Amino acid sequence: MPDQDQRPASRRRDSASVGEVIDLVKDYARQETLGPLAGAGRWLSLGAVGSIFLGLGLVFGLVGVLRLLQTETTAFAGAWSWVPYLVVLVVAVATAGLALSRVKKATLGKEPGRGDK
């Protein structure tokens, strides 16, 4: 009869360990999926807000340069009135080129702070 008493106890341990394994797998899946997704969402939202502010700042700065060239200088009066627009266009293209040159595809997928340059 001792075998019958041990059998239900071992079944209870097996079922408890199966339940624990299932809970462990669920917790692991949450940790490995929801954690990185939350980090990526935070990274994307901060990047979007930053790019909006940088874009607005660039537009305001370029309009300021255009107005400065149009109102404070007399060299572009008459037939040369298109030159301030060309100057602002060149500054905008140079700024965009500088920004694009700073983006490196090798570092886009890596986390910062790991010593990779």
N, CA, C and O atoms as a Tinker XYZ file with bonds, in Angstrom:
   468  protein
     1  N      0.784000   -1.202000    0.000000    73     2
     2  CA     0.000000    0.000000    0.000000    64     1     3
     3  C      0.837000    1.283000    0.000000    63     2     4     5
     4  O      0.324000    2.316000   -0.430000    81     3
     5  N      2.073000    1.279000    0.449000    73     3     6
     6  CA     2.861000    2.503000    0.408000    64     5     7
     7  C      3.060000    2.985000   -1.023000    63     6     8     9
     8  O      3.227000    4.182000   -1.259000    81     7
     9  N      3.042000    2.046000   -1.991000    73     7    10
    10  CA     3.209000    2.474000   -3.373000    64     9    11
    11  C      2.051000    3.349000   -3.827000    63    10    12    13
    12  O      2.248000    4.302000   -4.580000    81    11
    13  N      0.819000    3.024000   -3.363000    73    11    14
    14  CA    -0.340000    3.814000   -3.750000    64    13    15
    15  C     -0.282000    5.205000   -3.132000    63    14    16    17
    16  O     -0.732000    6.166000   -3.756000    81    15
    17  N      0.262000    5.340000   -1.917000    73    15    18
    18  CA     0.355000    6.647000   -1.279000    64    17    19
    19  C      1.390000    7.521000   -1.971000    63    18    20    21
    20  O      1.225000    8.738000   -2.054000    81    19
    21  N      2.444000    6.907000   -2.461000    73    19    22
    22  CA     3.497000    7.677000   -3.118000    64    21    23
    23  C      3.081000    8.092000   -4.529000    63    22    24    25
    24  O      3.498000    9.140000   -5.024000    81    23
    25  N      2.270000    7.278000   -5.160000    73    23    26
    26  CA     1.882000    7.563000   -6.540000    64    25    27
    27  C      1.109000    8.890000   -6.657000    63    26    28    29
    28  O      1.477000    9.715000   -7.493000    81    27
    29  N      0.075000    9.128000   -5.873000    73    27    30
    30  CA    -0.631000   10.416000   -5.988000    64    29    31
    31  C      0.269000   11.599000   -5.633000    63    30    32    33
    32  O      0.151000   12.667000   -6.234000    81    31
    33  N      1.159000   11.419000   -4.672000    73    31    34
    34  CA     2.055000   12.519000   -4.306000    64    33    35
    35  C      2.982000   12.854000   -5.470000    63    34    36    37
    36  O      3.236000   14.027000   -5.743000    81    35
    37  N      3.485000   11.838000   -6.154000    73    35    38
    38  CA     4.370000   12.099000   -7.285000    64    37    39
    39  C      3.585000   12.719000   -8.439000    63    38    40    41
    40  O      4.117000   13.550000   -9.175000    81    39
    41  N      2.322000   12.319000   -8.598000    73    39    42
    42  CA     1.490000   12.937000   -9.635000    64    41    43
    43  C      1.259000   14.409000   -9.309000    63    42    44    45
    44  O      1.284000   15.263000  -10.195000    81    43
    45  N      1.035000   14.694000   -8.033000    73    43    46
    46  CA     0.844000   16.094000   -7.645000    64    45    47
    47  C      2.103000   16.898000   -7.920000    63    46    48    49
    48  O      2.025000   18.036000   -8.382000    81    47
    49  N      3.273000   16.310000   -7.636000    73    47    50
    50  CA     4.529000   16.999000   -7.917000    64    49    51
    51  C      4.720000   17.195000   -9.415000    63    50    52    53
    52  O      5.189000   18.246000   -9.850000    81    51
    53  N      4.355000   16.178000  -10.215000    73    51    54
    54  CA     4.491000   16.297000  -11.666000    64    53    55
    55  C      3.566000   17.383000  -12.207000    63    54    56    57
    56  O      3.973000   18.204000  -13.028000    81    55
    57  N      2.324000   17.380000  -11.744000    73    55    58
    58  CA     1.393000   18.387000  -12.245000    64    57    59
    59  C      1.806000   19.781000  -11.775000    63    58    60    61
    60  O      1.642000   20.756000  -12.508000    81    59
    61  N      2.333000   19.879000  -10.573000    73    59    62
    62  CA     2.799000   21.168000  -10.081000    64    61    63
    63  C      4.010000   21.621000  -10.880000    63    62    64    65
    64  O      4.133000   22.806000  -11.190000    81    63
    65  N      4.899000   20.708000  -11.215000    73    63    66
    66  CA     6.082000   21.100000  -11.968000    64    65    67
    67  C      5.712000   21.453000  -13.403000    63    66    68    69
    68  O      6.352000   22.321000  -13.996000    81    67
    69  N      4.700000   20.808000  -13.981000    73    67    70
    70  CA     4.250000   21.156000  -15.326000    64    69    71
    71  C      3.642000   22.553000  -15.304000    63    70    72    73
    72  O      3.898000   23.362000  -16.196000    81    71
    73  N      2.847000   22.831000  -14.294000    73    71    74
    74  CA     2.270000   24.171000  -14.156000    64    73    75
    75  C      3.344000   25.227000  -13.963000    63    74    76    77
    76  O      3.250000   26.318000  -14.524000    81    75
    77  N      4.362000   24.912000  -13.175000    73    75    78
    78  CA     5.466000   25.844000  -12.962000    64    77    79
    79  C      6.234000   26.081000  -14.253000    63    78    80    81
    80  O      6.646000   27.203000  -14.545000    81    79
    81  N      6.426000   25.007000  -15.030000    73    79    82
    82  CA     7.128000   25.149000  -16.308000    64    81    83
    83  C      6.328000   26.044000  -17.257000    63    82    84    85
    84  O      6.888000   26.903000  -17.938000    81    83
    85  N      5.019000   25.831000  -17.290000    73    83    86
    86  CA     4.172000   26.662000  -18.150000    64    85    87
    87  C      4.251000   28.121000  -17.713000    63    86    88    89
    88  O      4.384000   29.011000  -18.554000    81    87
    89  N      4.169000   28.376000  -16.408000    73    87    90
    90  CA     4.281000   29.748000  -15.908000    64    89    91
    91  C      5.645000   30.343000  -16.216000    63    90    92    93
    92  O      5.756000   31.518000  -16.566000    81    91
    93  N      6.675000   29.531000  -16.086000    73    91    94
    94  CA     8.030000   29.993000  -16.378000    64    93    95
    95  C      8.172000   30.359000  -17.854000    63    94    96    97
    96  O      8.784000   31.373000  -18.191000    81    95
    97  N      7.609000   29.536000  -18.725000    73    95    98
    98  CA     7.673000   29.820000  -20.164000    64    97    99
    99  C      6.892000   31.088000  -20.499000    63    98   100   101
   100  O      7.343000   31.897000  -21.309000    81    99
   101  N      5.720000   31.265000  -19.879000    73    99   102
   102  CA     4.934000   32.476000  -20.111000    64   101   103
   103  C      5.686000   33.715000  -19.652000    63   102   104   105
   104  O      5.731000   34.721000  -20.360000    81   103
   105  N      6.280000   33.639000  -18.455000    73   103   106
   106  CA     7.041000   34.782000  -17.936000    64   105   107
   107  C      8.234000   35.100000  -18.828000    63   106   108   109
   108  O      8.537000   36.266000  -19.081000    81   107
   109  N      8.904000   34.065000  -19.298000    73   107   110
   110  CA    10.059000   34.262000  -20.173000    64   109   111
   111  C      9.623000   34.909000  -21.492000    63   110   112   113
   112  O     10.283000   35.823000  -21.985000    81   111
   113  N      8.515000   34.434000  -22.056000    73   111   114
   114  CA     8.028000   34.996000  -23.320000    64   113   115
   115  C      7.653000   36.466000  -23.142000    63   114   116   117
   116  O      7.950000   37.288000  -24.009000    81   115
   117  N      7.006000   36.803000  -22.030000    73   115   118
   118  CA     6.668000   38.202000  -21.768000    64   117   119
   119  C      7.924000   39.049000  -21.635000    63   118   120   121
   120  O      8.004000   40.149000  -22.181000    81   119
   121  N      8.894000   38.532000  -20.911000    73   119   122
   122  CA    10.132000   39.274000  -20.686000    64   121   123
   123  C     10.869000   39.523000  -21.995000    63   122   124   125
   124  O     11.396000   40.614000  -22.212000    81   123
   125  N     10.908000   38.527000  -22.863000    73   123   126
   126  CA    11.686000   38.639000  -24.089000    64   125   127
   127  C     10.942000   39.322000  -25.232000    63   126   128   129
   128  O     11.570000   39.694000  -26.223000    81   127
   129  N      9.631000   39.499000  -25.128000    73   127   130
   130  CA     8.890000   40.161000  -26.197000    64   129   131
   131  C      8.390000   41.534000  -25.777000    63   130   132   133
   132  O      8.622000   42.515000  -26.485000    81   131
   133  N      7.712000   41.623000  -24.646000    73   131   134
   134  CA     7.126000   42.892000  -24.247000    64   133   135
   135  C      8.181000   43.905000  -23.803000    63   134   136   137
   136  O      8.040000   45.097000  -24.078000    81   135
   137  N      9.210000   43.461000  -23.138000    73   135   138
   138  CA    10.275000   44.370000  -22.699000    64   137   139
   139  C     10.962000   45.060000  -23.868000    63   138   140   141
   140  O     11.022000   46.289000  -23.898000    81   139
   141  N     11.484000   44.304000  -24.831000    73   139   142
   142  CA    12.113000   44.951000  -25.987000    64   141   143
   143  C     11.137000   45.783000  -26.821000    63   142   144   145
   144  O     11.530000   46.815000  -27.365000    81   143
   145  N      9.882000   45.361000  -26.934000    73   143   146
   146  CA     8.910000   46.152000  -27.695000    64   145   147
   147  C      8.629000   47.481000  -27.006000    63   146   148   149
   148  O      8.476000   48.505000  -27.673000    81   147
   149  N      8.560000   47.474000  -25.696000    73   147   150
   150  CA     8.350000   48.726000  -24.967000    64   149   151
   151  C      9.556000   49.642000  -25.158000    63   150   152   153
   152  O      9.397000   50.850000  -25.333000    81   151
   153  N     10.745000   49.080000  -25.125000    73   151   154
   154  CA    11.949000   49.875000  -25.358000    64   153   155
   155  C     11.995000   50.431000  -26.766000    63   154   156   157
   156  O     12.400000   51.575000  -26.973000    81   155
   157  N     11.583000   49.632000  -27.733000    73   155   158
   158  CA    11.569000   50.101000  -29.122000    64   157   159
   159  C     10.523000   51.182000  -29.320000    63   158   160   161
   160  O     10.760000   52.148000  -30.046000    81   159
   161  N      9.379000   51.034000  -28.689000    73   159   162
   162  CA     8.347000   52.060000  -28.790000    64   161   163
   163  C      8.798000   53.379000  -28.189000    63   162   164   165
   164  O      8.537000   54.444000  -28.749000    81   163
   165  N      9.469000   53.311000  -27.059000    73   163   166
   166  CA     9.994000   54.510000  -26.416000    64   165   167
   167  C     11.054000   55.157000  -27.308000    63   166   168   169
   168  O     11.078000   56.378000  -27.461000    81   167
   169  N     11.924000   54.342000  -27.892000    73   167   170
   170  CA    12.987000   54.826000  -28.777000    64   169   171
   171  C     12.382000   55.498000  -30.006000    63   170   172   173
   172  O     12.835000   56.568000  -30.415000    81   171
   173  N     11.361000   54.877000  -30.597000    73   171   174
   174  CA    10.726000   55.442000  -31.780000    64   173   175
   175  C      9.978000   56.728000  -31.454000    63   174   176   177
   176  O     10.025000   57.681000  -32.233000    81   175
   177  N      9.293000   56.771000  -30.325000    73   175   178
   178  CA     8.543000   57.981000  -29.980000    64   177   179
   179  C      9.479000   59.156000  -29.704000    63   178   180   181
   180  O      9.219000   60.274000  -30.150000    81   179
   181  N     10.558000   58.911000  -28.978000    73   179   182
   182  CA    11.516000   59.993000  -28.732000    64   181   183
   183  C     12.195000   60.432000  -30.022000    63   182   184   185
   184  O     12.448000   61.622000  -30.213000    81   183
   185  N     12.489000   59.498000  -30.899000    73   183   186
   186  CA    13.087000   59.843000  -32.185000    64   185   187
   187  C     12.141000   60.652000  -33.046000    63   186   188   189
   188  O     12.567000   61.589000  -33.721000    81   187
   189  N     10.860000   60.305000  -33.035000    73   187   190
   190  CA     9.874000   61.050000  -33.830000    64   189   191
   191  C      9.718000   62.474000  -33.305000    63   190   192   193
   192  O      9.685000   63.426000  -34.084000    81   191
   193  N      9.622000   62.616000  -31.991000    73   191   194
   194  CA     9.500000   63.952000  -31.404000    64   193   195
   195  C     10.752000   64.777000  -31.697000    63   194   196   197
   196  O     10.654000   65.953000  -32.048000    81   195
   197  N     11.914000   64.170000  -31.555000    73   195   198
   198  CA    13.159000   64.879000  -31.841000    64   197   199
   199  C     13.259000   65.300000  -33.297000    63   198   200   201
   200  O     13.709000   66.407000  -33.591000    81   199
   201  N     12.849000   64.435000  -34.206000    73   199   202
   202  CA    12.933000   64.793000  -35.622000    64   201   203
   203  C     11.943000   65.897000  -35.976000    63   202   204   205
   204  O     12.236000   66.737000  -36.827000    81   203
   205  N     10.781000   65.907000  -35.339000    73   203   206
   206  CA     9.819000   66.989000  -35.580000    64   205   207
   207  C     10.400000   68.321000  -35.112000    63   206   208   209
   208  O     10.316000   69.323000  -35.821000    81   207
   209  N     10.990000   68.328000  -33.916000    73   207   210
   210  CA    11.572000   69.572000  -33.411000    64   209   211
   211  C     12.762000   70.026000  -34.247000    63   210   212   213
   212  O     12.910000   71.218000  -34.516000    81   211
   213  N     13.604000   69.095000  -34.656000    73   211   214
   214  CA    14.728000   69.474000  -35.508000    64   213   215
   215  C     14.252000   69.997000  -36.861000    63   214   216   217
   216  O     14.811000   70.961000  -37.384000    81   215
   217  N     13.234000   69.374000  -37.425000    73   215   218
   218  CA    12.686000   69.836000  -38.702000    64   217   219
   219  C     12.087000   71.233000  -38.595000    63   218   220   221
   220  O     12.317000   72.087000  -39.451000    81   219
   221  N     11.313000   71.458000  -37.527000    73   219   222
   222  CA    10.748000   72.796000  -37.322000    64   221   223
   223  C     11.839000   73.846000  -37.115000    63   222   224   225
   224  O     11.755000   74.954000  -37.644000    81   223
   225  N     12.846000   73.492000  -36.353000    73   223   226
   226  CA    13.959000   74.419000  -36.138000    64   225   227
   227  C     14.693000   74.736000  -37.427000    63   226   228   229
   228  O     15.091000   75.877000  -37.661000    81   227
   229  N     14.872000   73.721000  -38.263000    73   227   230
   230  CA    15.544000   73.940000  -39.540000    64   229   231
   231  C     14.703000   74.838000  -40.447000    63   230   232   233
   232  O     15.242000   75.741000  -41.086000    81   231
   233  N     13.399000   74.606000  -40.513000    73   231   234
   234  CA    12.526000   75.443000  -41.342000    64   233   235
   235  C     12.544000   76.885000  -40.847000    63   234   236   237
   236  O     12.681000   77.811000  -41.646000    81   235
   237  N     12.407000   77.084000  -39.538000    73   235   238
   238  CA    12.436000   78.445000  -39.008000    64   237   239
   239  C     13.785000   79.115000  -39.261000    63   238   240   241
   240  O     13.839000   80.300000  -39.590000    81   239
   241  N     14.865000   78.365000  -39.109000    73   239   242
   242  CA    16.186000   78.926000  -39.372000    64   241   243
   243  C     16.378000   79.303000  -40.833000    63   242   244   245
   244  O     16.946000   80.354000  -41.132000    81   243
   245  N     15.911000   78.458000  -41.743000    73   243   246
   246  CA    16.051000   78.760000  -43.166000    64   245   247
   247  C     15.181000   79.953000  -43.574000    63   246   248   249
   248  O     15.611000   80.788000  -44.370000    81   247
   249  N     13.980000   80.036000  -43.041000    73   247   250
   250  CA    13.132000   81.200000  -43.327000    64   249   251
   251  C     13.769000   82.460000  -42.754000    63   250   252   253
   252  O     13.694000   83.529000  -43.360000    81   251
   253  N     14.401000   82.334000  -41.578000    73   251   254
   254  CA    15.102000   83.477000  -40.996000    64   253   255
   255  C     16.264000   83.939000  -41.859000    63   254   256   257
   256  O     16.462000   85.139000  -42.047000    81   255
   257  N     17.033000   82.993000  -42.385000    73   255   258
   258  CA    18.143000   83.352000  -43.279000    64   257   259
   259  C     17.607000   84.012000  -44.544000    63   258   260   261
   260  O     18.184000   84.992000  -45.017000    81   259
   261  N     16.517000   83.494000  -45.096000    73   259   262
   262  CA    15.915000   84.075000  -46.293000    64   261   263
   263  C     15.457000   85.507000  -46.029000    63   262   264   265
   264  O     15.738000   86.412000  -46.814000    81   263
   265  N     14.748000   85.704000  -44.913000    73   263   266
   266  CA    14.282000   87.058000  -44.592000    64   265   267
   267  C     15.454000   87.993000  -44.321000    63   266   268   269
   268  O     15.399000   89.169000  -44.680000    81   267
   269  N     16.513000   87.489000  -43.693000    73   267   270
   270  CA    17.697000   88.310000  -43.441000    64   269   271
   271  C     18.314000   88.766000  -44.759000    63   270   272   273
   272  O     18.650000   89.939000  -44.920000    81   271
   273  N     18.459000   87.833000  -45.701000    73   271   274
   274  CA    19.049000   88.188000  -46.993000    64   273   275
   275  C     18.144000   89.127000  -47.789000    63   274   276   277
   276  O     18.640000   89.983000  -48.521000    81   275
   277  N     16.844000   88.981000  -47.658000    73   275   278
   278  CA    15.928000   89.818000  -48.428000    64   277   279
   279  C     15.783000   91.223000  -47.849000    63   278   280   281
   280  O     15.667000   92.188000  -48.605000    81   279
   281  N     15.788000   91.356000  -46.536000    73   279   282
   282  CA    15.497000   92.665000  -45.942000    64   281   283
   283  C     16.734000   93.446000  -45.524000    63   282   284   285
   284  O     16.718000   94.676000  -45.549000    81   283
   285  N     17.783000   92.772000  -45.147000    73   283   286
   286  CA    18.944000   93.476000  -44.593000    64   285   287
   287  C     20.063000   93.712000  -45.600000    63   286   288   289
   288  O     21.041000   94.393000  -45.289000    81   287
   289  N     19.932000   93.168000  -46.779000    73   287   290
   290  CA    20.961000   93.398000  -47.797000    64   289   291
   291  C     20.321000   94.047000  -49.010000    63   290   292   293
   292  O     19.176000   93.759000  -49.356000    81   291
   293  N     21.069000   94.915000  -49.642000    73   291   294
   294  CA    20.576000   95.559000  -50.863000    64   293   295
   295  C     21.250000   94.988000  -52.102000    63   294   296   297
   296  O     20.958000   95.412000  -53.220000    81   295
   297  N     22.139000   94.040000  -51.912000    73   295   298
   298  CA    22.876000   93.470000  -53.049000    64   297   299
   299  C     21.980000   92.618000  -53.932000    63   298   300   301
   300  O     22.294000   92.402000  -55.103000    81   299
   301  N     20.861000   92.127000  -53.385000    73   299   302
   302  CA    20.000000   91.219000  -54.147000    64   301   303
   303  C     18.719000   91.908000  -54.618000    63   302   304   305
   304  O     17.687000   91.252000  -54.756000    81   303
   305  N     18.765000   93.180000  -54.858000    73   303   306
   306  CA    17.577000   93.917000  -55.307000    64   305   307
   307  C     17.446000   93.822000  -56.824000    63   306   308   309
   308  O     18.430000   93.623000  -57.537000    81   307
   309  N     16.233000   93.967000  -57.294000    73   307   310
   310  CA    15.991000   93.997000  -58.736000    64   309   311
   311  C     16.077000   92.632000  -59.380000    63   310   312   313
   312  O     15.378000   91.704000  -58.974000    81   311
   313  N     16.932000   92.504000  -60.384000    73   311   314
   314  CA    17.038000   91.261000  -61.162000    64   313   315
   315  C     17.678000   90.131000  -60.360000    63   314   316   317
   316  O     17.566000   88.966000  -60.740000    81   315
   317  N     18.341000   90.459000  -59.264000    73   315   318
   318  CA    19.024000   89.436000  -58.453000    64   317   319
   319  C     18.168000   88.973000  -57.264000    63   318   320   321
   320  O     18.706000   88.396000  -56.319000    81   319
   321  N     16.896000   89.204000  -57.287000    73   319   322
   322  CA    16.039000   88.871000  -56.149000    64   321   323
   323  C     15.891000   87.361000  -55.934000    63   322   324   325
   324  O     15.429000   86.946000  -54.871000    81   323
   325  N     16.259000   86.555000  -56.881000    73   323   326
   326  CA    16.178000   85.096000  -56.765000    64   325   327
   327  C     17.381000   84.514000  -56.026000    63   326   328   329
   328  O     17.327000   83.358000  -55.606000    81   327
   329  N     18.446000   85.262000  -55.856000    73   327   330
   330  CA    19.671000   84.741000  -55.238000    64   329   331
   331  C     19.460000   84.318000  -53.779000    63   330   332   333
   332  O     19.981000   83.271000  -53.394000    81   331
   333  N     18.727000   85.070000  -52.941000    73   331   334
   334  CA    18.512000   84.593000  -51.563000    64   333   335
   335  C     17.838000   83.215000  -51.509000    63   334   336   337
   336  O     18.157000   82.404000  -50.640000    81   335
   337  N     16.922000   82.954000  -52.423000    73   335   338
   338  CA    16.274000   81.646000  -52.473000    64   337   339
   339  C     17.289000   80.555000  -52.816000    63   338   340   341
   340  O     17.250000   79.463000  -52.249000    81   339
   341  N     18.183000   80.853000  -53.732000    73   339   342
   342  CA    19.224000   79.893000  -54.092000    64   341   343
   343  C     20.169000   79.647000  -52.920000    63   342   344   345
   344  O     20.569000   78.509000  -52.673000    81   343
   345  N     20.524000   80.695000  -52.206000    73   343   346
   346  CA    21.407000   80.553000  -51.042000    64   345   347
   347  C     20.744000   79.662000  -49.991000    63   346   348   349
   348  O     21.388000   78.772000  -49.434000    81   347
   349  N     19.469000   79.898000  -49.722000    73   347   350
   350  CA    18.750000   79.101000  -48.725000    64   349   351
   351  C     18.632000   77.661000  -49.193000    63   350   352   353
   352  O     18.760000   76.741000  -48.385000    81   351
   353  N     18.392000   77.445000  -50.480000    73   351   354
   354  CA    18.326000   76.086000  -51.018000    64   353   355
   355  C     19.666000   75.372000  -50.852000    63   354   356   357
   356  O     19.687000   74.202000  -50.470000    81   355
   357  N     20.766000   76.036000  -51.125000    73   355   358
   358  CA    22.097000   75.439000  -50.973000    64   357   359
   359  C     22.365000   75.103000  -49.500000    63   358   360   361
   360  O     22.919000   74.046000  -49.198000    81   359
   361  N     21.980000   75.988000  -48.594000    73   359   362
   362  CA    22.171000   75.731000  -47.163000    64   361   363
   363  C     21.328000   74.522000  -46.734000    63   362   364   365
   364  O     21.797000   73.686000  -45.961000    81   363
   365  N     20.096000   74.427000  -47.228000    73   363   366
   366  CA    19.221000   73.302000  -46.871000    64   365   367
   367  C     19.784000   71.988000  -47.399000    63   366   368   369
   368  O     19.781000   70.986000  -46.685000    81   367
   369  N     20.264000   71.978000  -48.631000    73   367   370
   370  CA    20.832000   70.758000  -49.209000    64   369   371
   371  C     22.109000   70.370000  -48.475000    63   370   372   373
   372  O     22.345000   69.187000  -48.228000    81   371
   373  N     22.936000   71.351000  -48.124000    73   371   374
   374  CA    24.161000   71.054000  -47.379000    64   373   375
   375  C     23.846000   70.487000  -46.000000    63   374   376   377
   376  O     24.526000   69.571000  -45.537000    81   375
   377  N     22.825000   71.020000  -45.344000    73   375   378
   378  CA    22.422000   70.504000  -44.025000    64   377   379
   379  C     21.894000   69.082000  -44.137000    63   378   380   381
   380  O     22.214000   68.232000  -43.305000    81   379
   381  N     21.090000   68.819000  -45.158000    73   379   382
   382  CA    20.572000   67.464000  -45.367000    64   381   383
   383  C     21.710000   66.500000  -45.688000    63   382   384   385
   384  O     21.722000   65.371000  -45.198000    81   383
   385  N     22.657000   66.932000  -46.497000    73   383   386
   386  CA    23.816000   66.084000  -46.814000    64   385   387
   387  C     24.655000   65.784000  -45.585000    63   386   388   389
   388  O     25.127000   64.660000  -45.416000    81   387
   389  N     24.844000   66.773000  -44.729000    73   387   390
   390  CA    25.586000   66.559000  -43.484000    64   389   391
   391  C     24.861000   65.564000  -42.586000    63   390   392   393
   392  O     25.484000   64.678000  -42.001000    81   391
   393  N     23.546000   65.712000  -42.481000    73   391   394
   394  CA    22.763000   64.793000  -41.650000    64   393   395
   395  C     22.832000   63.370000  -42.195000    63   394   396   397
   396  O     23.004000   62.420000  -41.431000    81   395
   397  N     22.700000   63.220000  -43.497000    73   395   398
   398  CA    22.754000   61.880000  -44.097000    64   397   399
   399  C     24.147000   61.257000  -43.998000    63   398   400   401
   400  O     24.273000   60.036000  -43.904000    81   399
   401  N     25.182000   62.081000  -44.019000    73   399   402
   402  CA    26.536000   61.527000  -43.902000    64   401   403
   403  C     26.811000   60.995000  -42.495000    63   402   404   405
   404  O     27.690000   60.153000  -42.311000    81   403
   405  N     26.067000   61.479000  -41.510000    73   403   406
   406  CA    26.265000   61.041000  -40.126000    64   405   407
   407  C     25.545000   59.743000  -39.808000    63   406   408   409
   408  O     25.813000   59.130000  -38.775000    81   407
   409  N     24.635000   59.308000  -40.675000    73   407   410
   410  CA    23.905000   58.065000  -40.455000    64   409   411
   411  C     24.742000   56.913000  -40.983000    63   410   412   413
   412  O     25.125000   56.895000  -42.153000    81   411
   413  N     25.022000   55.954000  -40.112000    73   411   414
   414  CA    25.818000   54.794000  -40.502000    64   413   415
   415  C     24.952000   53.553000  -40.364000    63   414   416   417
   416  O     24.412000   53.284000  -39.291000    81   415
   417  N     24.821000   52.806000  -41.434000    73   415   418
   418  CA    23.974000   51.620000  -41.408000    64   417   419
   419  C     24.526000   50.550000  -40.468000    63   418   420   421
   420  O     23.754000   49.758000  -39.929000    81   419
   421  N     25.816000   50.509000  -40.264000    73   419   422
   422  CA    26.410000   49.484000  -39.409000    64   421   423
   423  C     25.996000   49.653000  -37.957000    63   422   424   425
   424  O     25.978000   48.676000  -37.209000    81   423
   425  N     25.662000   50.868000  -37.541000    73   423   426
   426  CA    25.329000   51.098000  -36.134000    64   425   427
   427  C     23.837000   51.214000  -35.892000    63   426   428   429
   428  O     23.431000   51.390000  -34.743000    81   427
   429  N     23.008000   51.126000  -36.903000    73   427   430
   430  CA    21.574000   51.299000  -36.690000    64   429   431
   431  C     20.977000   50.171000  -35.860000    63   430   432   433
   432  O     20.064000   50.426000  -35.074000    81   431
   433  N     21.448000   48.946000  -35.998000    73   431   434
   434  CA    20.869000   47.826000  -35.271000    64   433   435
   435  C     21.531000   47.528000  -33.954000    63   434   436   437
   436  O     21.091000   46.620000  -33.249000    81   435
   437  N     22.560000   48.243000  -33.592000    73   435   438
   438  CA    23.304000   47.963000  -32.364000    64   437   439
   439  C     22.856000   48.876000  -31.241000    63   438   440   441
   440  O     22.420000   50.004000  -31.469000    81   439
   441  N     22.971000   48.370000  -30.031000    73   439   442
   442  CA    22.650000   49.167000  -28.865000    64   441   443
   443  C     23.836000   50.065000  -28.517000    63   442   444   445
   444  O     24.983000   49.630000  -28.614000    81   443
   445  N     23.578000   51.304000  -28.115000    73   443   446
   446  CA    24.669000   52.176000  -27.739000    64   445   447
   447  C     25.304000   51.751000  -26.426000    63   446   448   449
   448  O     24.662000   51.117000  -25.589000    81   447
   449  N     26.558000   52.103000  -26.256000    73   447   450
   450  CA    27.219000   51.854000  -24.994000    64   449   451
   451  C     27.925000   50.513000  -24.898000    63   450   452   453
   452  O     28.376000   50.143000  -23.814000    81   451
   453  N     28.036000   49.788000  -25.969000    73   451   454
   454  CA    28.717000   48.511000  -25.925000    64   453   455
   455  C     30.152000   48.593000  -26.441000    63   454   456   457
   456  O     30.800000   47.566000  -26.646000    81   455
   457  N     30.638000   49.790000  -26.647000    73   455   458
   458  CA    32.013000   49.949000  -27.098000    64   457   459
   459  C     32.159000   49.865000  -28.609000    63   458   460   461
   460  O     33.274000   49.960000  -29.123000    81   459
   461  N     31.056000   49.687000  -29.331000    73   459   462
   462  CA    31.137000   49.654000  -30.792000    64   461   463
   463  C     31.177000   51.072000  -31.313000    63   462   464   465
   464  O     30.461000   51.947000  -30.826000    81   463
   465  N     32.013000   51.293000  -32.302000    73   463   466
   466  CA    32.114000   52.638000  -32.890000    64   465   467
   467  C     31.794000   52.568000  -34.358000    63   466   468
   468  O     31.820000   53.590000  -35.044000    81   467
